[in-house]
Amino acid sequence: MTQSIALIVCIIFLPLIGHYRRWPPTRFFAFAALFYAIGGAINLASVEIARNILQGPKPQFHDTYYVVKPGYISLNHGVIMAAFAALTWLQTRLNAMLYPRITKALFWLLHLGLSASSSIATGLTSFFTMPRRYVDYPEMITRVNLIGQWGAIATIVATVCLFALFVWSFVARRSCQ
């Protein structure tokens, strides 16, 4: 739980500091990728350490998907952000970064969409016990699921718009030469 709080604080405050210091878009994506990857690695390492402490040198049981899922989700978000960091770096190296403000806005949309679709939804649902039947779910789960769905839609929109912006920038830069 402590790792999740530290990760959320770093993921929220680092982009805000970068926004006020007017960082280029590449730095936003790179630092977000770094913190997502560190958070996922810490989460997976803490699960492995706890399992070894509880079970001794020969583990008898394997962790379920629900135990290791937050670590893998965070690592996947790190890979996504690293890919966009590489694309924006390539864009700046080829002098094709025509719209840095739009790229920053799409970073925020992607970042908040990823956070809402997985981190917030997973974090809120982990406070409830898993019921045996669908009818027994608390009513709040519907709202949490709706937050996750809107976050997923925001992530898809940001990803498509970022790719379209990259293609548009490269084509516009090529036509100017």
Phi, psi and omega per residue, in radians:
M1 nan -0.688 -3.141
T2 -1.125 -0.678 3.126
Q3 -1.112 -0.669 -3.135
S4 -1.144 -0.717 3.133
I5 -1.154 -0.764 3.116
A6 -1.101 -0.697 3.123
L7 -1.118 -0.769 -3.133
I8 -1.120 -0.725 3.117
V9 -1.081 -0.782 3.137
C10 -1.157 -0.687 -3.098
I11 -1.242 -0.525 3.139
I12 -1.466 -0.835 -3.000
F13 -1.387 -0.540 3.136
L14 -1.108 -0.829 3.073
P15 -1.114 -0.552 3.090
L16 -1.157 -0.723 3.085
I17 -1.107 -0.766 3.107
G18 -1.102 -0.607 3.119
H19 -1.147 -0.724 3.140
Y20 -1.308 -0.416 3.091
R21 -1.598 0.024 3.092
R22 1.045 0.897 3.064
W23 -1.210 2.660 3.016
P24 -1.248 2.775 -3.084
P25 -1.029 -0.534 -3.128
T26 -1.067 -0.695 3.136
R27 -1.139 -0.650 3.102
F28 -1.022 -0.906 -3.111
F29 -1.124 -0.702 -3.104
A30 -1.151 -0.802 -3.135
F31 -1.209 -0.625 3.078
A32 -1.130 -0.720 3.099
A33 -1.091 -0.732 3.136
L34 -1.069 -0.816 -3.099
F35 -1.263 -0.605 3.044
Y36 -1.103 -0.758 -3.120
A37 -1.165 -0.738 3.115
I38 -1.107 -0.762 3.126
G39 -1.095 -0.717 3.105
G40 -1.159 -0.712 3.123
A41 -1.152 -0.715 3.109
I42 -1.122 -0.736 3.141
N43 -1.092 -0.828 3.140
L44 -1.161 -0.646 3.110
A45 -1.171 -0.697 3.139
S46 -1.176 -0.619 3.072
V47 -1.137 -0.741 3.138
E48 -1.160 -0.714 3.120
I49 -1.127 -0.774 3.131
A50 -1.107 -0.676 3.135
R51 -1.154 -0.714 3.127
N52 -1.187 -0.635 3.114
I53 -1.169 -0.736 -3.079
L54 -1.305 -0.599 -2.998
Q55 -1.880 -0.132 3.135
G56 1.498 -2.918 -3.045
P57 -1.232 -0.488 3.140
K58 -1.899 1.738 -3.134
P59 -1.176 2.326 -3.133
Q60 -1.672 -0.441 -3.087
F61 -2.159 2.721 3.069
H62 -1.852 2.673 3.115
D63 -1.253 2.563 3.090
T64 -1.407 2.970 3.132
Y65 -1.085 -0.596 -3.092
Y66 -1.204 -0.434 3.140
V67 -1.377 -0.753 -3.058
V68 -1.671 -0.093 -3.082
K69 -1.017 -0.790 -3.123
P70 -1.062 -0.622 3.109
G71 -1.155 -0.753 3.136
Y72 -1.225 -0.613 3.091
I73 -1.108 -0.773 3.137
S74 -1.122 -0.709 3.083
L75 -1.123 -0.674 3.098
N76 -1.131 -0.685 3.074
H77 -1.118 -0.639 3.087
G78 -1.101 -0.682 3.108
V79 -1.150 -0.726 3.122
I80 -1.081 -0.827 -3.139
M81 -1.150 -0.623 3.107
A82 -1.154 -0.655 3.102
A83 -1.120 -0.752 3.104
F84 -1.223 -0.546 3.057
A85 -1.110 -0.733 3.111
A86 -1.127 -0.714 3.136
L87 -1.159 -0.732 3.135
T88 -1.230 -0.576 3.068
W89 -1.125 -0.773 3.099
L90 -1.080 -0.666 3.131
Q91 -1.126 -0.738 3.134
T92 -1.262 -0.596 3.128
R93 -1.172 -0.561 3.132
L94 -1.627 0.180 -3.133
N95 0.967 0.672 3.138
A96 -1.895 0.137 3.135
M97 -1.388 1.609 -3.092
L98 -1.559 -0.496 -3.040
Y99 -2.269 1.313 -3.123
P100 -1.189 -0.551 3.124
R101 -1.180 -0.711 3.105
I102 -1.166 -0.659 3.106
T103 -1.113 -0.705 3.087
K104 -1.140 -0.715 3.114
A105 -1.118 -0.690 3.096
L106 -1.221 -0.540 3.013
F107 -1.051 -0.819 -3.130
W108 -1.098 -0.712 3.113
L109 -1.121 -0.760 3.111
L110 -1.134 -0.780 -3.116
H111 -1.097 -0.832 3.130
L112 -1.217 -0.601 3.081
G113 -1.149 -0.747 3.079
L114 -1.111 -0.719 3.138
S115 -1.149 -0.741 -3.110
A116 -1.266 -0.659 -3.048
S117 -1.267 -0.542 -3.081
S118 -2.116 -0.918 -3.015
S119 -1.156 -0.851 -3.107
I120 -1.223 -0.801 -3.117
A121 -1.112 -0.757 3.133
T122 -1.184 -0.713 -3.131
G123 -1.138 -0.710 -3.137
L124 -1.264 -0.651 -3.129
T125 -1.313 -0.313 3.134
S126 -1.276 -0.262 3.106
F127 -1.349 -0.289 -3.117
F128 -1.765 2.626 3.044
T129 -1.345 2.675 3.142
M130 -1.422 1.982 3.126
P131 -1.298 2.825 -3.128
R132 -1.390 -0.546 -3.092
R133 -2.111 2.713 -3.137
Y134 -1.107 -0.595 -3.088
V135 -1.165 -0.438 -3.068
D136 -1.468 -0.025 3.129
Y137 -1.162 2.476 3.057
P138 -1.154 2.725 -3.095
E139 -1.177 -0.447 -3.137
M140 -1.134 -0.441 3.138
I141 -1.063 -0.578 3.114
T142 -1.106 -0.742 3.121
R143 -1.182 -0.697 3.110
V144 -1.123 -0.704 3.097
N145 -1.116 -0.655 3.101
L146 -1.144 -0.694 3.071
I147 -1.063 -0.770 3.118
G148 -1.098 -0.679 3.138
Q149 -1.186 -0.739 3.110
W150 -1.155 -0.625 3.059
G151 -1.125 -0.673 3.105
A152 -1.162 -0.681 3.094
I153 -1.129 -0.728 3.110
A154 -1.111 -0.669 3.111
T155 -1.123 -0.763 3.133
I156 -1.126 -0.772 3.137
V157 -1.091 -0.782 -3.128
A158 -1.126 -0.713 -3.137
T159 -1.130 -0.816 3.138
V160 -1.114 -0.753 -3.141
C161 -1.161 -0.662 3.098
L162 -1.120 -0.770 3.097
F163 -1.123 -0.716 3.105
A164 -1.117 -0.684 3.109
L165 -1.153 -0.693 3.094
F166 -1.094 -0.825 -3.138
V167 -1.109 -0.773 3.128
W168 -1.053 -0.760 -3.126
S169 -1.134 -0.757 3.138
F170 -1.166 -0.726 3.139
V171 -1.167 -0.731 3.137
A172 -1.158 -0.645 3.135
R173 -1.212 -0.686 3.119
R174 -1.167 -0.652 -3.114
S175 -1.274 -0.425 3.109
C176 -1.342 -0.421 -3.101
Q177 -1.431 nan nan
